[in-house]
């Protein structure tokens, strides 16, 4: 029995490795994005806490230095939140690039798999044709023997 050997198996293996690397890069980018979003949420939570603390201070005794410190802390957090939003946008860009790279790698792998499948179908077709030819020759030979006898 003939054995199917895909001539471009090494290319398919490389494409599969590239896809695995792209998956890892995408997962890493997603983890980084989640970390940046978590940092942003922490900063927003801190700002909200300071804003609520400022409201409580205004309802109770008014201490100007405490209010000033609170206002500075809120302004500082607003700046940090703005910077963190930029970090999140950068991380989203990295994720989008990683997603595109992963899609490209998947498409290339699928193309190679399709080529392999087509080559296998052609191999099976040629094998069936050769087998059919062999059977026809055997039948012709047997028929020729019967005619001679």
C-alpha positions in Angstrom: 0.0 0.0 0.0 1.3 3.4 -0.9 1.9 6.0 1.9 0.9 9.6 1.6 3.7 12.1 2.2 2.9 15.8 2.0 5.9 17.5 0.4 5.2 20.8 2.2 4.7 19.3 5.7 7.6 21.4 7.1 5.8 24.6 5.8 2.6 23.4 7.5 4.5 22.8 10.7 6.0 26.2 10.6 2.6 27.8 10.0 1.2 25.9 13.0 4.1 27.1 15.2 3.6 30.7 14.0 -0.1 30.4 14.9 0.8 29.1 18.4 3.2 32.0 18.8 0.5 34.5 17.7 -2.0 32.9 20.1 0.6 33.4 23.0 1.2 37.0 21.9 -2.5 37.7 21.8 -3.0 36.1 25.2 -0.1 38.2 26.6 -1.6 41.4 25.0 -5.0 40.6 26.5 -3.5 40.1 29.9 -1.7 43.4 29.7 -4.9 45.2 28.6 -6.8 43.6 31.5 -4.1 44.8 33.9 -4.2 48.4 32.5 -8.0 48.4 32.7 -7.8 47.2 36.3 -5.3 50.0 37.2 -7.7 52.5 35.6 -10.6 51.1 37.6 -8.6 51.3 40.8 -7.8 55.0 40.1 -11.4 55.8 39.3 -12.4 54.1 42.5 -9.9 56.1 44.5 -11.0 59.4 42.9 -14.6 58.6 43.7 -13.6 57.9 47.3 -11.8 61.3 47.5 -14.8 63.1 46.0 -17.1 61.5 48.6 -14.6 62.3 51.3 -14.6 65.9 50.1 -18.4 66.1 50.2 -18.4 64.7 53.8 -15.7 67.3 54.8 -17.9 70.1 53.4 -20.9 68.8 55.4 -19.0 68.7 58.7 -16.5 71.2 60.0 -14.7 73.0 57.3 -10.9 72.7 57.5 -9.4 74.6 54.6 -6.1 72.7 54.5 -7.9 69.3 54.5 -10.2 70.5 51.7 -7.2 71.8 49.7 -5.4 68.5 50.2 -8.5 66.7 49.1 -8.8 68.9 46.0 -5.2 68.3 45.1 -5.6 64.6 45.5 -8.6 64.6 43.2 -6.8 66.7 40.6 -3.8 64.4 40.8 -6.0 61.4 40.4 -7.7 63.0 37.4 -4.3 63.4 35.8 -3.4 59.8 36.6 -6.7 58.6 35.2 -6.1 60.6 32.0 -2.6 59.0 31.6 -4.0 55.6 32.4 -6.7 55.9 29.8 -3.9 56.6 27.3 -2.1 53.4 28.5 -5.4 51.5 28.0 -5.7 52.8 24.5 -2.1 51.8 23.7 -2.8 48.3 25.2 -6.0 48.1 23.0 -3.9 48.9 20.0 -1.4 46.1 20.9 -4.3 43.7 21.3 -5.8 44.7 18.0 -2.4 44.2 16.3 -2.0 40.8 18.0 -5.6 39.8 16.9 -4.8 40.7 13.3 -1.5 38.8 13.5 -3.4 35.8 14.9 -6.0 36.0 12.2 -3.3 36.1 9.5 -1.5 33.1 11.1 -4.7 31.1 11.3 -5.5 31.9 7.6 -2.1 30.9 6.5 -2.3 27.6 8.5 -5.8 26.9 7.0 -4.5 27.5 3.5 -1.7 25.0 4.1 -4.1 22.5 5.5 -6.4 22.9 2.5 -3.4 22.4 0.2 -2.5 19.2 2.2 -6.1 18.0 1.9 -6.2 18.7 -1.8 -2.9 16.8 -2.2 -4.3 13.9 -0.2 -7.4 13.8 -2.3 -5.3 13.8 -5.5 -3.1 11.0 -4.0 -6.2 8.9 -3.2 -7.6 9.6 -6.7 -4.3 8.5 -8.3 -4.2 5.5 -6.1 -7.7 4.5 -7.1 -6.9 5.0 -10.7 -3.8 2.8 -10.5 -5.8 0.2 -8.6 -8.5 0.3 -11.2 -6.0 0.0 -14.0 -4.4 -3.0 -12.3 -7.8 -4.6 -11.9 -8.6 -4.0 -15.6 -5.3 -5.5 -16.6 -6.0 -8.5 -14.4 -9.5 -9.0 -15.8 -8.1 -8.6 -19.4 -5.4 -11.2 -18.7 -7.9 -13.7 -17.2 -10.3 -13.1 -20.1 -7.4 -13.7 -22.5 -6.6 -17.0 -20.8 -10.1 -18.2 -21.1 -10.3 -17.3 -24.8 -7.1 -19.2 -25.5 -8.3 -22.3 -23.7 
